[in-house]
Amino acid sequence: MTGFGTTFGTISLIEMAKSVGGSEADMEPLFTELRKILSLVPAVAQPAAMPGLFQQGQIDIMYTNTYTVTLLKSRGVDIEFAVPETGAAAFGTTMHIAKGSRNIDAAYQYIDTMISTPVQTALAAPPTPSCRSTPR
C-alpha cells in the first residue's frame, strides 16, 4: 500500500474506495475495509519502492502502471497487468521549471521534446501486447 503523499497513491486509493462504495469525497468505506485486512498488508511504501518489493517477492500484488509491468517483464519477472472491472485509473502529469534553475534553456528543450507530436504519439499508443491481460 501507499498513502496520499503522491498523485499515484491518491488516485489509487480513490479508485479502491470507489470499488467498495466510497468516492473521492467519501473514503471511509475504503478505510473500513482496510482496517479488516491491515494485518495482511506486508508493506506501506512509496510507489517507486513497489516494483522492487514485488521483484524481491516481498509483496504479491501492487497497483502500478503499464511501464513498470513492461520493465519488470523485460527483466524476467513473472508479472501481469490487470485492469479492474471499474477500469484503469489515469491522471495528468505536469512539468515545471523551478525558480532559480541554472539550465532554463535545457529545461525548456526537454519540455518541448516531451510535448512534441512524435513523443506524444508514442505515449498515446496502446501498451505492448504482453501487458494486456486479465487477472489470473
Contact map, one row per residue, 1 for C-alpha under 8 A:
1110000000000000000000000000000000000000101110000000000000000100000000000000000000000000000000000000000000000000000000000000000000000000
1111100010000000000000000000000000000000000111100000000000000000000000000000000000000000000000000000000000000000000000000000000000000000
1111110011001000000000000000000000000000000111000000000000000000000000000000000000000000000000000000000000000000000000000000000000000000
0111111011001000000000000000000000000000000000000000000000000000000000000000000000000000000000000000000000000000000000000000000000000000
0111111011000000000000000000000000000000000000000000000000000000000000000000000000000000000000000000000000000000000000000000000000000000
0011111111000000000000000000000000000000000001100000000000000000000000000000000000000000000000000000000000000000000000000000000000000000
0001111111100000000000000000000000000000000000000000000000000000000000000000000000000000001000000000000000000000000000000000000000000000
0000011111110000000000000000000000000000000000100000000000000000000000000000000000000000000000000000000000000000000000000000000000000000
0111111111111000000000000000000000000000000001100000000000000000000000000000000000000000000000000000000000000000000000000000000000000000
0011111111111100000000000000000000000000000000000000000000000000000000000000000000000000000000000000000000000000000000000000000000000000
0000001111111110000000000000000000000000000000000000000000000000000000000000000000000000111000000000000000000000000000000000000000000000
0000000111111111000000000000000000000000000000000000000000000010000000000000000000000000100000000000000000000000000000000000000000000000
0011000011111111100000000000010000000000000000000000000000000000000000000000000000000000000000000000000000000000000000000000000000000000
0000000001111111110000110010000000000000000000000000000000000000000000000000000000000000000000000000000000000000000000000000000000000000
0000000000111111111000100000000000000000000000000000000000000000000000000000000000000000100000000000000000000000000000000000000000000000
0000000000011111111100000000010000000000000000000000000000000000000000000000000000000000000000000000000000000000000000000000000000000000
0000000000001111111111110111110000000000000000000000000000000000000000000000000000000000000000000000000000000000000000000000000000000000
0000000000000111111111110000000000000000000000000000000000000000000000000000000000000000000000000000000000000000000000000000000000000000
0000000000000011111111000000000000000000000000000000000000000000000000000000000000000100000000000000000000000000000000000000000000000000
0000000000000001111111000000110010000000000000000000000000000000000000000000000000000000000000000000000000000000000000000000000000000000
0000000000000000111111100000100000000000000000000000000000000000000000000000000000000000000000000000000000000000000000000000000000000000
0000000000000000111111111111110000000000000000000000000000000000000000000000000000000000000000000000000000000000000000000000000000000000
0000000000000110110011111110000000000000000000000000000000000000000000000000000000000000000000000000000000000000000000000000000000000000
0000000000000100110001111110000000000000000000000000000000000000000000000000000000000000000000000000000000000000000000000000000000000000
0000000000000000000001111110000000000000000000000000000000000000000000000000000000000000000000000000000000000000000000000000000000000000
0000000000000000100001111111100000000000000000000000000000000000000000000000000000000000000000000000000000000000000000000000000000000000
0000000000000100100001111111111000000000000000000000000000000000000000000000000000000000000000000000000000000000000000000000000000000000
0000000000000000100001000111111100000000000000000000000000000000000000000000000000000000000000000000000000000000000000000000000000000000
0000000000000000100111000111111110000000000000000000000000000000000000000000000000000000000000000000000000000000000000000000000000000000
0000000000001001100101000011111111000000000000000000000000000000000000000000000000000000000000000000000000000000000000000000000000000000
0000000000000000000000000011111111100000000000000000000000000000000000000000000000000000000000000000000000000000000000000000000000000000
0000000000000000000000000001111111110000000000000000000000000000000000000000000000000000000000000000000000000000000000000000000000000000
0000000000000000000100000000111111111000000000000000000000000000000000000000000000000000000000000000000000000000000000000000000000000000
0000000000000000000000000000011111111100000000000000000000000000000000000000000000000000000000000000000000000000000000000000000000000000
0000000000000000000000000000001111111100000000000000000000000000000000000000000000000000000000000000000000000000000000000000000000000000
0000000000000000000000000000000111111110000000000000000000000000000000000000000000000000000000000000000000000000000000000000000000000000
0000000000000000000000000000000011111111100000000000000000000000000000000000000000000000000000000000000000000000000000000000000000000000
0000000000000000000000000000000001111111100000000000000000000000000000000000000000000000000000000000000000000000000000000000000000000000
0000000000000000000000000000000000011111110000000000000000000000000000000000000000000000000000000000000000000000000000000000000000000000
0000000000000000000000000000000000001111110000000000000000000000000000000000000000000000000000000000000000000000000000000000000000000000
1000000000000000000000000000000000001111111100000000000000000000000000000000000000000000000000000000000000000000000000000000000000000000
0000000000000000000000000000000000000011111100000000000001100000000000000000000000000000000000000000000000000000000000000000000000000000
1000000000000000000000000000000000000000111110000000000000100000000000000000000000000000000000000000000000000000000000000000000000000000
1110000000000000000000000000000000000000111111000000000000000000000000000000000000000000000000000000000000000000000000000000000000000000
1110000000000000000000000000000000000000001111101100000000000000000000000000000000000000000000000000000000000000000000000000000000000000
0110010010000000000000000000000000000000000111111100000000000000000000000000000000000000000000000000000000000000000000000000000000000000
0100010110000000000000000000000000000000000011111110000000000001000000000000000000000000000000000000000000000000000000000000000000000000
0000000000000000000000000000000000000000000001111110000000000000000000000000000000000000000000000000000000000000000000000000000000000000
0000000000000000000000000000000000000000000011111111100000000000000000000000000000000000000000000000000000000000000000000000000000000000
0000000000000000000000000000000000000000000011111111110000000100000000000000000000000000000000000000000000000000000000000000000000000000
0000000000000000000000000000000000000000000000111111111000000000000100010000000000000000000000000000000000000000000000000000000000000000
0000000000000000000000000000000000000000000000001111111100000000000000000000000000000000000000000000000000000000000000000000000000000000
0000000000000000000000000000000000000000000000001111111111100000000000000000000000000000000000000000000000000000000000000000000000000000
0000000000000000000000000000000000000000000000000111111111111100000000000000000000000000000000000000000000000000000000000000000000000000
0000000000000000000000000000000000000000000000000011111111000000000000010000100000000000000000000000000000000000000000000000000000000000
0000000000000000000000000000000000000000000000000001111111100000000000000000000000000000000000000000000000000000000000000000000000000000
0000000000000000000000000000000000000000000000000000111111110000000000000000000000000000000000000000000000000000000000000000000000000000
0000000000000000000000000000000000000000010000000000111111110000000000000000000000000000000000000000000000000000000000000000000000000000
0000000000000000000000000000000000000000011000000000110111111100000000000000000000000000000000000000000000000000000000000000000000000000
0000000000000000000000000000000000000000000000000000010011111100000000000000000000000000000000000000000000000000000000000000000000000000
0000000000000000000000000000000000000000000000000000010000111110000000000000000000000000000000000000000000000000000000000000000000000000
1000000000000000000000000000000000000000000000000100010000111111000000000000000000000000000000000000000000000000000000000000000000000000
0000000000010000000000000000000000000000000000000000000000001111100000000000000000000000000000000000000000000000000000000000000000000000
0000000000000000000000000000000000000000000000100000000000000111110110000000000000000000000000000000000000000000000000000000000000000000
0000000000000000000000000000000000000000000000000000000000000011111110000000000010000000000000000000000000000000000000000000000000000000
0000000000000000000000000000000000000000000000000000000000000001111111000000000010000000000000000000000000000000000000000000001000100000
0000000000000000000000000000000000000000000000000000000000000000111111100000000000000000000000000000000000000000000000000000000000000000
0000000000000000000000000000000000000000000000000010000000000001111111110000000000000000000000000000000000000000000000000000000000000000
0000000000000000000000000000000000000000000000000000000000000001111111111000001110000000000000000000000000000000000000000000000000100000
0000000000000000000000000000000000000000000000000000000000000000011111111100000000000000000000000000000000000000000000000000000101100000
0000000000000000000000000000000000000000000000000000000000000000001111111110000000000000000000000000000000000000000000000000000000000000
0000000000000000000000000000000000000000000000000010001000000000000111111111111000000000000000000000000000000000000000000000000000000000
0000000000000000000000000000000000000000000000000000000000000000000011111111111000000000000000000000000000000000000000000000000000000000
0000000000000000000000000000000000000000000000000000000000000000000001111111100000000000000000000000000000000000000000000000000000000000
0000000000000000000000000000000000000000000000000000000000000000000000111111100000000000000000000000000000000000000000000000000000000000
0000000000000000000000000000000000000000000000000000000000000000000000011111110000000000000000000000000000000000000000000000000000000000
0000000000000000000000000000000000000000000000000000001000000000000000011111111000000000000000000000000000000000000000000000000000000000
0000000000000000000000000000000000000000000000000000000000000000000000011001111100000000000000000000000000000000000000000000000000000000
0000000000000000000000000000000000000000000000000000000000000000000010011000111110000000000000000000000000000000000000000000000000000000
0000000000000000000000000000000000000000000000000000000000000000000010000000011111000000000000000000000000000000000000000000000001111110
0000000000000000000000000000000000000000000000000000000000000000110010000000001111100000000000000000000000000000000000000000000000111110
0000000000000000000000000000000000000000000000000000000000000000000000000000000111110000000000000000000000000000000000000000000000011110
0000000000000000000000000000000000000000000000000000000000000000000000000000000011111111000000000000000000000000000000000000000000001110
0000000000000000000000000000000000000000000000000000000000000000000000000000000001111111000000000000000000000000000000000000000000000000
0000000000000000000000000000000000000000000000000000000000000000000000000000000000111110000000000000000000000000000000000000000000000000
0000000000000000001000000000000000000000000000000000000000000000000000000000000000111111000000000000000000000000000000000000000000000000
0000000000000000000000000000000000000000000000000000000000000000000000000000000000111111100000000000000000000000000000000000000000000000
0000000000000000000000000000000000000000000000000000000000000000000000000000000000110111110000000000000000000000000000000000000000000000
0000000000110010000000000000000000000000000000000000000000000000000000000000000000000011111000000000000000000000000000000000000000000000
0000000000100000000000000000000000000000000000000000000000000000000000000000000000000001111100000000000000000000000000000000000000000000
0000001000100000000000000000000000000000000000000000000000000000000000000000000000000000111110000000000000000000000000000000000000000000
0000000000000000000000000000000000000000000000000000000000000000000000000000000000000000011111000000000000000000000000000000000000000000
0000000000000000000000000000000000000000000000000000000000000000000000000000000000000000001111100000000000000000000000000000000000000000
0000000000000000000000000000000000000000000000000000000000000000000000000000000000000000000111110000000000000000000000000000000000000000
0000000000000000000000000000000000000000000000000000000000000000000000000000000000000000000011111000000000000010000000000000000000000000
0000000000000000000000000000000000000000000000000000000000000000000000000000000000000000000001111100000000000000000000000000000000000000
0000000000000000000000000000000000000000000000000000000000000000000000000000000000000000000000111110100100100000000000000000000000000000
0000000000000000000000000000000000000000000000000000000000000000000000000000000000000000000000011111100000000000000000000000000000000000
0000000000000000000000000000000000000000000000000000000000000000000000000000000000000000000000001111100000000000000000000000000000000000
0000000000000000000000000000000000000000000000000000000000000000000000000000000000000000000000000111110000000000000000000000000000000000
0000000000000000000000000000000000000000000000000000000000000000000000000000000000000000000000001111111100000000000000000000000000000000
0000000000000000000000000000000000000000000000000000000000000000000000000000000000000000000000000001111100000000000000000000000000000000
0000000000000000000000000000000000000000000000000000000000000000000000000000000000000000000000000000111111100000000000000000000000000000
0000000000000000000000000000000000000000000000000000000000000000000000000000000000000000000000001000111111110000000000000000000000000000
0000000000000000000000000000000000000000000000000000000000000000000000000000000000000000000000000000001111111000000000000000000000000000
0000000000000000000000000000000000000000000000000000000000000000000000000000000000000000000000000000001111111100000000000000000000000000
0000000000000000000000000000000000000000000000000000000000000000000000000000000000000000000000001000001111111110000000000000000000000000
0000000000000000000000000000000000000000000000000000000000000000000000000000000000000000000000000000000111111111000000000000000000000000
0000000000000000000000000000000000000000000000000000000000000000000000000000000000000000000000000000000011111111100000000000000000000000
0000000000000000000000000000000000000000000000000000000000000000000000000000000000000000000000000000000001111111110000000000000000000000
0000000000000000000000000000000000000000000000000000000000000000000000000000000000000000000000100000000000111111111000000000000000000000
0000000000000000000000000000000000000000000000000000000000000000000000000000000000000000000000000000000000011111111100000000000000000000
0000000000000000000000000000000000000000000000000000000000000000000000000000000000000000000000000000000000001111111100100000000000000000
0000000000000000000000000000000000000000000000000000000000000000000000000000000000000000000000000000000000000111111100110000000000000000
0000000000000000000000000000000000000000000000000000000000000000000000000000000000000000000000000000000000000011111110110000000000000000
0000000000000000000000000000000000000000000000000000000000000000000000000000000000000000000000000000000000000001111111110000000000000000
0000000000000000000000000000000000000000000000000000000000000000000000000000000000000000000000000000000000000000001111111000000000000000
0000000000000000000000000000000000000000000000000000000000000000000000000000000000000000000000000000000000000000000111111100000000000000
0000000000000000000000000000000000000000000000000000000000000000000000000000000000000000000000000000000000000000111111111110000000000000
0000000000000000000000000000000000000000000000000000000000000000000000000000000000000000000000000000000000000000011111111111000000000000
0000000000000000000000000000000000000000000000000000000000000000000000000000000000000000000000000000000000000000000011111111100000000000
0000000000000000000000000000000000000000000000000000000000000000000000000000000000000000000000000000000000000000000001111111100000000000
0000000000000000000000000000000000000000000000000000000000000000000000000000000000000000000000000000000000000000000000111111100000000000
0000000000000000000000000000000000000000000000000000000000000000000000000000000000000000000000000000000000000000000000011111110000000000
0000000000000000000000000000000000000000000000000000000000000000000000000000000000000000000000000000000000000000000000001111111000000000
0000000000000000000000000000000000000000000000000000000000000000000000000000000000000000000000000000000000000000000000000001111100000000
0000000000000000000000000000000000000000000000000000000000000000010000000000000000000000000000000000000000000000000000000000111110110000
0000000000000000000000000000000000000000000000000000000000000000000001000000000000000000000000000000000000000000000000000000011111110000
0000000000000000000000000000000000000000000000000000000000000000000000000000000000000000000000000000000000000000000000000000001111110000
0000000000000000000000000000000000000000000000000000000000000000000001000000000100000000000000000000000000000000000000000000000111111000
0000000000000000000000000000000000000000000000000000000000000000010011000000000110000000000000000000000000000000000000000000001111111000
0000000000000000000000000000000000000000000000000000000000000000000000000000000111000000000000000000000000000000000000000000001111111100
0000000000000000000000000000000000000000000000000000000000000000000000000000000111100000000000000000000000000000000000000000000001111110
0000000000000000000000000000000000000000000000000000000000000000000000000000000111100000000000000000000000000000000000000000000000011111
0000000000000000000000000000000000000000000000000000000000000000000000000000000111100000000000000000000000000000000000000000000000001111
0000000000000000000000000000000000000000000000000000000000000000000000000000000000000000000000000000000000000000000000000000000000000111
